[in-house]
Amino acid sequence: MDTARKLTLPLSVETIDTLHAGESVLLSGTIYTARDAAHKYLTQALSRGERLPFVLQDACIYYTGPCPALPGRPINACGPTTSKRMDAYAPLLYDAGVRCVIGKGKVGQVVKDAIVRDHAVYFGAIGGAAALIAKSVKSCTLVAYPELLAEAVYRLEVEDFPAYVAVDARGADIYEEGPAAYRQA
């Protein structure tokens, strides 16, 4: 098994260009959470030219709705949401400066095209590992849309958040290449 590469957020384009689909990473820094409803709010505000609740340039967005914190912890479980659900919104956010997202599962071709066009990256997180992932969260702060409850936008400070490169800046996709390599073996 490979050793995970430690990365500090925000990621530079130069760092993103060195990442390869299938590579394991440990992310440290700031991550913003946003699921379907928050994505809709963000893209509507962006389309209207309104000020957004956080700076999109070089941001990392995690497709999750964190569970309320247990006593003494910044957060409870925070597992990844299916990324395909954000396909309608993701290209606009990449075009506006989002540098990376974290989710689970395949994304559509329009998202992969935006990743390549904008020198970005899509990280996969392991579904079913929400409690393990939560251990990497050092703080959780509400940023916007409190009416969305768990689906509001939160700022997470993370240390060694486990993920893998699902789609790299060249468009290589582990969900396509992994099964193809297995079939050839």
C-alpha positions in Angstrom: 0.0 0.0 0.0 1.3 3.5 -0.8 2.0 6.1 1.8 -0.4 9.0 1.9 1.0 12.4 0.7 0.5 15.2 3.2 -1.0 18.4 1.6 -1.7 21.8 3.1 -4.8 23.7 2.0 -5.3 25.9 0.1 -3.6 24.0 -2.8 -1.6 25.8 -5.4 -2.1 25.1 -9.1 1.5 23.8 -9.1 0.7 21.3 -6.4 -2.5 20.2 -8.0 -0.7 19.6 -11.3 1.6 17.0 -9.5 -1.4 15.0 -8.2 -2.4 11.7 -9.9 -5.7 9.8 -9.8 -5.6 7.1 -7.2 -3.0 8.8 -5.0 -3.7 8.8 -1.3 -3.5 12.1 0.5 -3.9 13.6 4.0 -5.3 17.2 3.9 -4.7 19.8 6.5 -6.1 23.4 6.5 -9.5 24.9 5.8 -12.4 23.1 4.2 -15.9 24.4 3.7 -18.9 22.1 3.8 -21.7 22.4 1.3 -24.4 19.9 0.1 -27.2 20.3 -2.5 -29.1 23.1 -0.9 -26.0 25.2 0.0 -24.7 24.7 -3.6 -28.0 26.0 -4.9 -27.8 29.1 -2.7 -24.1 29.7 -3.6 -24.6 29.4 -7.4 -27.7 31.5 -7.3 -25.9 34.2 -5.4 -22.9 34.0 -7.8 -25.2 34.2 -10.8 -26.8 37.4 -9.3 -23.4 38.9 -8.6 -24.0 38.9 -4.9 -21.3 38.7 -2.2 -20.7 35.1 -1.1 -20.3 34.0 2.5 -16.7 32.8 1.9 -14.1 33.4 -0.7 -14.3 30.8 -3.5 -10.8 31.5 -4.9 -8.6 28.5 -4.0 -11.3 27.1 -1.6 -11.9 23.4 -0.8 -15.5 22.3 -0.5 -16.5 19.1 1.2 -19.8 17.6 0.2 -21.1 16.8 3.7 -23.6 17.7 6.3 -21.8 17.4 9.6 -23.7 15.9 12.5 -24.0 18.0 15.6 -21.0 17.8 18.0 -20.9 15.6 21.0 -19.7 17.2 24.2 -16.0 17.9 24.1 -15.7 17.5 20.3 -15.8 20.0 17.5 -18.0 17.7 15.4 -19.6 14.4 15.3 -19.7 12.2 12.2 -19.2 13.9 8.8 -19.2 11.5 5.9 -19.1 12.4 2.2 -22.2 12.9 0.2 -22.6 11.5 -3.3 -20.8 13.9 -5.6 -23.0 13.4 -8.7 -25.7 15.3 -6.8 -23.6 18.5 -7.2 -22.8 18.1 -10.9 -25.3 20.8 -11.9 -23.5 23.3 -9.6 -19.8 22.3 -9.5 -18.6 23.7 -12.9 -19.7 27.2 -12.0 -17.9 27.0 -8.6 -14.8 25.6 -10.2 -14.9 28.5 -12.8 -15.3 30.9 -9.8 -12.0 29.7 -8.3 -12.8 26.6 -6.2 -9.6 24.6 -6.3 -10.8 21.2 -4.9 -13.8 19.4 -3.7 -14.2 16.3 -1.6 -17.1 13.8 -2.1 -17.7 10.2 -3.0 -18.4 8.4 -6.2 -18.3 9.3 -9.9 -18.8 12.8 -11.3 -20.1 13.6 -14.8 -18.1 14.7 -17.8 -19.1 18.3 -17.4 -17.5 18.3 -14.0 -14.4 16.6 -15.3 -14.1 19.2 -18.1 -14.3 22.0 -15.4 -11.6 20.3 -13.3 -9.3 20.2 -16.3 -10.2 23.7 -17.5 -9.6 25.2 -14.1 -6.6 23.2 -12.9 -8.6 21.7 -10.0 -8.9 18.4 -8.4 -11.7 16.1 -7.1 -10.8 14.2 -3.9 -12.7 11.1 -2.9 -13.5 10.3 0.8 -14.4 6.9 2.0 -18.2 6.4 2.5 -18.9 4.7 5.8 -15.9 6.2 7.5 -17.7 9.3 8.9 -16.6 8.8 12.5 -13.0 8.2 11.4 -13.0 11.3 9.1 -14.4 13.4 12.0 -11.3 12.7 14.0 -9.3 14.9 11.6 -11.6 17.9 12.3 -10.1 20.3 14.8 -12.8 23.0 14.7 -16.2 23.6 13.1 -17.7 27.1 12.7 -21.0 28.0 11.1 -20.4 30.3 8.0 -23.8 30.7 6.3 -27.3 29.5 5.7 -28.2 28.4 9.3 -31.7 27.6 8.2 -30.3 24.6 6.3 -29.3 23.1 9.7 -26.7 20.3 9.0 -26.6 21.3 5.3 -25.5 24.9 6.2 -22.0 26.0 5.2 -19.5 25.3 7.9 -15.7 26.0 8.0 -13.8 23.0 9.2 -10.1 23.2 10.2 -8.7 19.8 9.5 -5.5 17.9 10.1 -4.6 14.8 8.1 -8.1 14.4 6.6 -7.8 11.1 4.7 -8.8 11.2 1.0 -7.6 10.0 -2.4 -7.3 11.7 -5.8 -10.5 10.7 -7.7 -10.1 13.0 -10.7 -6.8 14.8 -11.3 -6.2 18.0 -13.2 -5.5 16.1 -16.5 -8.9 14.4 -16.2 -7.6 11.0 -15.2 -10.5 9.3 -13.2 -9.9 6.5 -10.7 -13.5 5.4 -11.2 -12.7 4.7 -14.8 -9.0 3.7 -14.7 -9.2 1.5 -11.6 -11.8 -1.0 -13.0 -10.0 -0.9 -16.4 -6.7 -1.8 -14.8 -8.4 -4.6 -12.8 -9.9 -6.1 -15.9 -6.5 -6.2 -17.6 -4.8 -7.9 -14.7 
